[in-house]
Each structure stands twice: as structure tokens, then as C-alpha cells.
Amino acid sequence: MSTATKVMFPRSRYYGKFTPENLMFNSNLQEFSHRVSIICALETGGKLSSQEAYTQIAELWQQLEKSKQNLAI
């Protein structure tokens, strides 16, 4: 990750019980959060309709749930 990317999109440390699965899910959760914030900004700025924003967030949520199931958390 470049320095500019780290400044613009910082990632939080993981403080929970360390397992590779928990660390991966935390990363997936942070990515979900980042993408939702972008979708919300696009909707607020009029670049996406409310329905399209909802649909995209619902798809991201399904992906996050699937990752949790695949990681057996």
C-alpha cells in the first residue's frame, strides 16, 4: 500500500483475539466499511440513486456474510 493510500484510507489495528480467520474477517469488515462510505458519498452527491446505493450495499453485505461463513467464525 502506498503512503498516499495509507493517509487517505487508514486501516485500524486489530485488537481482538488473534487468529488468521479473525484477522482476515477484520480486514474484510474494514473494506466493507470503506466501500459503504464511498457508496454513501456517491449517493449524497447525486451520482447514484438511493435504490442503486441500497442495492450495492446489500450486495456488499452478502459478500461480508459469505466471508464470515467461509472463515468459520
PyRosetta script that sets phi, psi and omega in degrees:
from pyrosetta import init, pose_from_sequence

init()
pose = pose_from_sequence("MSTATKVMFPRSRYYGKFTPENLMFNSNLQEFSHRVSIICALETGGKLSSQEAYTQIAELWQQLEKSKQNLAI")
pose.set_psi(1, 131.6)
pose.set_omega(1, -179.1)
pose.set_phi(2, -73.3)
pose.set_psi(2, 164.0)
pose.set_omega(2, 179.8)
pose.set_phi(3, -62.2)
pose.set_psi(3, -42.1)
pose.set_omega(3, 179.2)
pose.set_phi(4, -61.3)
pose.set_psi(4, -41.2)
pose.set_omega(4, 178.9)
pose.set_phi(5, -64.9)
pose.set_psi(5, -39.5)
pose.set_omega(5, 179.2)
pose.set_phi(6, -64.4)
pose.set_psi(6, -36.6)
pose.set_omega(6, -179.8)
pose.set_phi(7, -73.7)
pose.set_psi(7, -43.6)
pose.set_omega(7, -177.1)
pose.set_phi(8, -73.2)
pose.set_psi(8, -35.7)
pose.set_omega(8, -176.5)
pose.set_phi(9, -132.0)
pose.set_psi(9, 70.8)
pose.set_omega(9, -177.3)
pose.set_phi(10, -66.7)
pose.set_psi(10, 147.9)
pose.set_omega(10, 176.2)
pose.set_phi(11, -107.1)
pose.set_psi(11, 140.5)
pose.set_omega(11, 178.6)
pose.set_phi(12, -82.5)
pose.set_psi(12, 153.4)
pose.set_omega(12, 174.4)
pose.set_phi(13, -67.2)
pose.set_psi(13, 159.6)
pose.set_omega(13, 175.4)
pose.set_phi(14, -101.1)
pose.set_psi(14, 122.5)
pose.set_omega(14, -177.0)
pose.set_phi(15, -108.7)
pose.set_psi(15, -3.4)
pose.set_omega(15, -176.6)
pose.set_phi(16, -78.2)
pose.set_psi(16, -174.0)
pose.set_omega(16, 176.6)
pose.set_phi(17, -63.7)
pose.set_psi(17, 125.2)
pose.set_omega(17, -176.4)
pose.set_phi(18, -77.0)
pose.set_psi(18, 121.8)
pose.set_omega(18, 163.2)
pose.set_phi(19, -144.5)
pose.set_psi(19, 153.4)
pose.set_omega(19, 177.8)
pose.set_phi(20, -57.0)
pose.set_psi(20, -36.7)
pose.set_omega(20, -179.7)
pose.set_phi(21, -65.8)
pose.set_psi(21, -44.8)
pose.set_omega(21, 178.8)
pose.set_phi(22, -63.7)
pose.set_psi(22, -41.1)
pose.set_omega(22, 179.1)
pose.set_phi(23, -63.7)
pose.set_psi(23, -42.2)
pose.set_omega(23, 179.1)
pose.set_phi(24, -66.3)
pose.set_psi(24, -43.1)
pose.set_omega(24, 179.3)
pose.set_phi(25, -64.9)
pose.set_psi(25, -38.4)
pose.set_omega(25, 176.9)
pose.set_phi(26, -60.3)
pose.set_psi(26, -42.4)
pose.set_omega(26, 177.4)
pose.set_phi(27, -62.5)
pose.set_psi(27, -43.7)
pose.set_omega(27, 178.1)
pose.set_phi(28, -62.7)
pose.set_psi(28, -39.4)
pose.set_omega(28, 179.9)
pose.set_phi(29, -65.8)
pose.set_psi(29, -41.6)
pose.set_omega(29, 177.6)
pose.set_phi(30, -65.8)
pose.set_psi(30, -38.8)
pose.set_omega(30, 176.9)
pose.set_phi(31, -64.2)
pose.set_psi(31, -41.5)
pose.set_omega(31, 176.7)
pose.set_phi(32, -58.3)
pose.set_psi(32, -48.0)
pose.set_omega(32, -179.1)
pose.set_phi(33, -60.1)
pose.set_psi(33, -43.9)
pose.set_omega(33, 179.8)
pose.set_phi(34, -62.4)
pose.set_psi(34, -46.1)
pose.set_omega(34, -178.4)
pose.set_phi(35, -68.1)
pose.set_psi(35, -36.1)
pose.set_omega(35, 176.5)
pose.set_phi(36, -63.6)
pose.set_psi(36, -40.9)
pose.set_omega(36, 179.7)
pose.set_phi(37, -64.1)
pose.set_psi(37, -36.7)
pose.set_omega(37, 177.0)
pose.set_phi(38, -66.3)
pose.set_psi(38, -45.2)
pose.set_omega(38, 178.8)
pose.set_phi(39, -60.3)
pose.set_psi(39, -43.3)
pose.set_omega(39, 178.7)
pose.set_phi(40, -62.0)
pose.set_psi(40, -40.6)
pose.set_omega(40, 179.0)
pose.set_phi(41, -65.2)
pose.set_psi(41, -40.8)
pose.set_omega(41, 178.3)
pose.set_phi(42, -64.6)
pose.set_psi(42, -39.5)
pose.set_omega(42, 178.7)
pose.set_phi(43, -67.9)
pose.set_psi(43, -43.2)
pose.set_omega(43, 178.7)
pose.set_phi(44, -62.6)
pose.set_psi(44, -37.1)
pose.set_omega(44, -179.8)
pose.set_phi(45, -81.6)
pose.set_psi(45, 1.2)
pose.set_omega(45, 177.4)
pose.set_phi(46, 82.2)
pose.set_psi(46, 10.6)
pose.set_omega(46, 179.6)
pose.set_phi(47, -85.4)
pose.set_psi(47, -19.9)
pose.set_omega(47, 177.3)
pose.set_phi(48, -130.9)
pose.set_psi(48, 145.7)
pose.set_omega(48, 173.1)
pose.set_phi(49, -75.3)
pose.set_psi(49, 161.9)
pose.set_omega(49, 177.8)
pose.set_phi(50, -60.9)
pose.set_psi(50, -39.6)
pose.set_omega(50, -179.5)
pose.set_phi(51, -65.7)
pose.set_psi(51, -42.7)
pose.set_omega(51, 179.0)
pose.set_phi(52, -65.0)
pose.set_psi(52, -41.1)
pose.set_omega(52, 177.6)
pose.set_phi(53, -61.3)
pose.set_psi(53, -45.0)
pose.set_omega(53, 179.0)
pose.set_phi(54, -59.9)
pose.set_psi(54, -45.8)
pose.set_omega(54, -178.8)
pose.set_phi(55, -61.2)
pose.set_psi(55, -45.6)
pose.set_omega(55, -179.5)
pose.set_phi(56, -64.6)
pose.set_psi(56, -40.9)
pose.set_omega(56, 178.9)
pose.set_phi(57, -66.9)
pose.set_psi(57, -39.3)
pose.set_omega(57, 177.4)
pose.set_phi(58, -62.1)
pose.set_psi(58, -39.4)
pose.set_omega(58, 177.6)
pose.set_phi(59, -65.3)
pose.set_psi(59, -42.4)
pose.set_omega(59, 177.6)
pose.set_phi(60, -62.0)
pose.set_psi(60, -39.5)
pose.set_omega(60, 179.0)
pose.set_phi(61, -62.4)
pose.set_psi(61, -43.0)
pose.set_omega(61, 178.7)
pose.set_phi(62, -61.5)
pose.set_psi(62, -41.0)
pose.set_omega(62, 177.8)
pose.set_phi(63, -63.3)
pose.set_psi(63, -40.2)
pose.set_omega(63, 179.2)
pose.set_phi(64, -65.5)
pose.set_psi(64, -43.7)
pose.set_omega(64, 177.8)
pose.set_phi(65, -62.1)
pose.set_psi(65, -40.6)
pose.set_omega(65, 179.1)
pose.set_phi(66, -63.8)
pose.set_psi(66, -40.5)
pose.set_omega(66, 179.5)
pose.set_phi(67, -63.7)
pose.set_psi(67, -38.5)
pose.set_omega(67, 178.8)
pose.set_phi(68, -64.0)
pose.set_psi(68, -42.7)
pose.set_omega(68, 178.6)
pose.set_phi(69, -64.8)
pose.set_psi(69, -42.9)
pose.set_omega(69, -179.5)
pose.set_phi(70, -65.4)
pose.set_psi(70, -30.1)
pose.set_omega(70, 178.9)
pose.set_phi(71, -85.8)
pose.set_psi(71, -4.4)
pose.set_omega(71, 178.7)
pose.set_phi(72, 56.4)
pose.set_psi(72, 49.0)
pose.set_omega(72, 179.1)
pose.set_phi(73, -97.5)
pose.dump_pdb("model.pdb")
